[in-house]
Amino acid sequence: MNKIFDTYIPEGFNTISPYIFTEKAEDLIQFLNDAFYAEELNRSINPENGDIANAILKIGYSNFMISQARGQFLNMRTAFYLYVNDVDALHKPAVDHGAKEEFPPAEMPYGDRQSGVVDPAGNYWWISERKVKTAYED
């Protein structure tokens, strides 16, 4: 590994950590809490308008950030690969709490059991249980 990456990284974050800008930050945080058991660790409010300047959330072992879309930081959509041990148990609450089903839980030819949902902000979530070890994991 290149030594440039040998630096302090806050607990729960990785070298690359997601940062979501969304038009309805509060709504997305509530969805992630309800559907994926997200835990809110911290929240900063913009004193000028009361919007969420930055919220740190944790799902499983991963931290990420959410902010109200504004100015040059327009609403940006992305995709996430969410590893779980029971795809069906997380797929249903996601749909029940407002996600659009992209595809139902199914066995994939690459060895995952997986489903796909789109959250209320338009982000894709591939909910996946890894069933086989791949060559690069050896």
ROVEX-573169 format. One record per residue (C-alpha): residue number from 1; residue in three letters; chain; x, y, z. Coordinates in nm, 2 decimals, decimal comma. Last residue first. Example, Ala and Ser with C-alpha at 12.3 -4.5 7.8 and 13.67 -1.06 7.14 Angstrom:
> resi resn chain px py pz
> 2 Ser A 1,37 -0,11 0,71
> 1 Ala A 1,23 -0,45 0,78
% end
This chain:
> resi resn chain px py pz
> 138 Asp A -0,79 -1,60 -0,07
> 137 Glu A -1,03 -1,30 -0,11
> 136 Tyr A -0,92 -1,23 -0,47
> 135 Ala A -1,04 -1,57 -0,58
> 134 Thr A -1,40 -1,52 -0,45
> 133 Lys A -1,55 -1,68 -0,14
> 132 Val A -1,90 -1,80 -0,18
> 131 Lys A -2,24 -1,71 -0,03
> 130 Arg A -2,20 -1,33 0,01
> 129 Glu A -2,53 -1,19 0,13
> 128 Ser A -2,64 -0,88 -0,05
> 127 Ile A -2,86 -0,58 -0,03
> 126 Trp A -2,78 -0,38 -0,35
> 125 Trp A -2,89 -0,03 -0,25
> 124 Tyr A -2,96 0,23 -0,52
> 123 Asn A -2,99 0,60 -0,43
> 122 Gly A -3,30 0,79 -0,55
> 121 Ala A -3,36 1,00 -0,24
> 120 Pro A -3,66 0,78 -0,14
> 119 Asp A -3,43 0,47 -0,14
> 118 Val A -3,40 0,25 -0,45
> 117 Val A -3,40 -0,12 -0,38
> 116 Gly A -3,21 -0,43 -0,51
> 115 Ser A -3,20 -0,78 -0,38
> 114 Gln A -2,92 -1,03 -0,34
> 113 Arg A -2,82 -1,38 -0,25
> 112 Asp A -2,46 -1,38 -0,37
> 111 Gly A -2,27 -1,65 -0,56
> 110 Tyr A -2,19 -1,49 -0,89
> 109 Pro A -2,50 -1,65 -1,06
> 108 Met A -2,73 -1,46 -0,83
> 107 Glu A -2,98 -1,62 -0,59
> 106 Ala A -3,28 -1,39 -0,55
> 105 Pro A -3,43 -1,13 -0,32
> 104 Pro A -3,67 -0,91 -0,52
> 103 Phe A -3,56 -0,66 -0,79
> 102 Glu A -3,57 -0,28 -0,81
> 101 Glu A -3,81 -0,25 -0,53
> 100 Lys A -3,89 0,11 -0,45
> 99 Ala A -3,79 0,21 -0,10
> 98 Gly A -4,06 0,37 0,12
> 97 His A -4,05 0,22 0,47
> 96 Asp A -4,22 -0,11 0,38
> 95 Val A -3,98 -0,15 0,09
> 94 Ala A -3,67 -0,12 0,32
> 93 Pro A -3,85 -0,33 0,58
> 92 Lys A -3,89 -0,61 0,33
> 91 His A -3,54 -0,61 0,19
> 90 Leu A -3,37 -0,63 0,53
> 89 Ala A -3,50 -0,97 0,65
> 88 Asp A -3,50 -1,11 0,30
> 87 Val A -3,13 -1,03 0,26
> 86 Asp A -3,03 -1,22 0,58
> 85 Asn A -2,65 -1,21 0,67
> 84 Val A -2,59 -0,86 0,55
> 83 Tyr A -2,35 -0,68 0,31
> 82 Leu A -2,48 -0,35 0,16
> 81 Tyr A -2,35 -0,26 -0,18
> 80 Phe A -2,43 0,11 -0,23
> 79 Ala A -2,53 0,31 -0,53
> 78 Thr A -2,52 0,68 -0,60
> 77 Arg A -2,74 0,98 -0,65
> 76 Met A -2,63 1,34 -0,62
> 75 Asn A -2,86 1,63 -0,51
> 74 Leu A -2,65 1,94 -0,58
> 73 Phe A -2,34 2,04 -0,40
> 72 Gln A -2,26 2,36 -0,59
> 71 Gly A -2,53 2,54 -0,40
> 70 Arg A -2,72 2,31 -0,17
> 69 Ala A -2,79 1,94 -0,10
> 68 Gln A -2,85 1,88 0,27
> 67 Ser A -2,57 1,66 0,40
> 66 Ile A -2,52 1,30 0,48
> 65 Met A -2,20 1,12 0,60
> 64 Phe A -2,08 0,76 0,62
> 63 Asn A -1,98 0,52 0,89
> 62 Ser A -1,95 0,14 0,83
> 61 Tyr A -1,96 -0,15 1,08
> 60 Gly A -2,33 -0,22 1,05
> 59 Ile A -2,49 0,10 0,93
> 58 Lys A -2,35 0,42 1,10
> 57 Leu A -2,45 0,77 1,04
> 56 Ile A -2,26 1,10 1,05
> 55 Ala A -2,47 1,41 0,98
> 54 Asn A -2,34 1,72 0,81
> 53 Ala A -2,48 2,07 0,73
> 52 Ile A -2,83 1,96 0,81
> 51 Asp A -3,05 2,26 0,73
> 50 Gly A -3,13 2,53 0,99
> 49 Asn A -3,09 2,82 0,75
> 48 Glu A -2,79 3,03 0,85
> 47 Pro A -2,68 2,82 1,15
> 46 Asn A -2,62 2,52 0,93
> 45 Ile A -2,68 2,22 1,17
> 44 Ser A -2,42 1,96 1,26
> 43 Arg A -2,53 1,61 1,35
> 42 Asn A -2,34 1,32 1,51
> 41 Leu A -2,37 0,94 1,56
> 40 Glu A -2,70 0,87 1,39
> 39 Glu A -2,75 0,49 1,40
> 38 Ala A -2,88 0,33 1,08
> 37 Tyr A -3,11 0,03 1,14
> 36 Phe A -3,14 -0,03 0,76
> 35 Ala A -3,51 0,04 0,69
> 34 Asp A -3,62 0,27 0,98
> 33 Asn A -3,29 0,45 1,04
> 32 Leu A -3,21 0,47 0,67
> 31 Phe A -3,56 0,61 0,60
> 30 Gln A -3,52 0,87 0,89
> 29 Ile A -3,18 0,98 0,76
> 28 Leu A -3,33 1,01 0,41
> 27 Asp A -3,62 1,22 0,53
> 26 Glu A -3,39 1,46 0,72
> 25 Ala A -3,15 1,50 0,42
> 24 Lys A -3,43 1,59 0,18
> 23 Glu A -3,25 1,74 -0,12
> 22 Thr A -2,96 1,49 -0,09
> 21 Phe A -2,58 1,51 -0,07
> 20 Ile A -2,44 1,18 0,03
> 19 Tyr A -2,08 1,13 0,16
> 18 Pro A -1,95 0,78 0,13
> 17 Ser A -1,61 0,68 0,29
> 16 Ile A -1,29 0,59 0,10
> 15 Thr A -0,99 0,53 0,32
> 14 Asn A -1,23 0,38 0,57
> 13 Phe A -1,45 0,52 0,85
> 12 Gly A -1,58 0,34 1,16
> 11 Glu A -1,31 0,49 1,39
> 10 Pro A -1,17 0,82 1,25
> 9 Ile A -0,89 0,77 1,00
> 8 Tyr A -0,53 0,87 1,10
> 7 Thr A -0,29 0,83 0,82
> 6 Asp A -0,09 0,57 0,62
> 5 Phe A -0,27 0,64 0,29
> 4 Ile A 0,02 0,83 0,15
> 3 Lys A 0,24 0,53 0,24
> 2 Asn A 0,12 0,35 -0,08
> 1 Met A 0,00 0,00 0,00
% end
